[in-house]
């Protein structure tokens, strides 16, 4: 592999096992074609694609880390915690993720009922057509249905008009706690990473509380360079990583060739003064 900070690592993306549109094998092929040297598949609240992803990475000649993205409720918002390099056969993380997935179907039905009240019928059934794993039905699947049915032109428009707080189709869901997510990952010998912190609508005090509590539970990393961050946010969260003594991660958050504005493997490298998260996981890389 390349020297640590100029390694083309992509440690955040999604397959059909959660809300992506490509198989683990197709993602591995795309990552390799884009020069990725170290890859992780991080499906939402699910590790069912890990064996396929690891095998596909090996077939492509890429190094691999196990991954998942756990949905957490913190200060009334949904926060995502990426787990990397854990034992995918660990019973605690498997059961914890199973419990987190459990509330999605009921939430999806309530979302469909809410959309029906504004004249959009059959949204649950429509969203199911886009779901590879019914346990993981999400807002993304509803968004694809709303585009397919002509209600909106693209998924970005969906999230401006529907499925977000105060709009039709929005239903909150209580996820795991921050302690739960970090504990599952670390007990399975992995490293917990705060995903795309620039996306959350926290006040400075709330963000400080997130990082403080995360670290107190054993969290060790933060995504600095990620698909939804601006160049200014790369710098901001590089400083945050140094302030809290956290390792830095890098990942596109790629979901689909038609929807994601950042492709696998195309992000800038990590700033040189940071510790890459993969340094903490050298013995877990496959």
Protein Blocks (a to p, Z undefined) as FASTA:
>chain_A
ZZfklcccdfbdcdfklmmfbdfklmmmmmmmnopabdcdddehiaklmmmmmmmmmmno
pacdddddddddeehiacddddehiafkbmklmmmmmmmmmmmmmmmmmmmmmmmmnopa
hklmmmmmmpmblklgcfklmmmmmmmnomambfklmmmmgopahiahiacdddddfklm
mmmmmmnopacddehkllpccdfklmmmmmmmmmmnopabdcfbdfkbcfklmmmmmmmm
mmnopacdddekiabfklmmbdghiaccddfkbccfklmmmmmpZZ
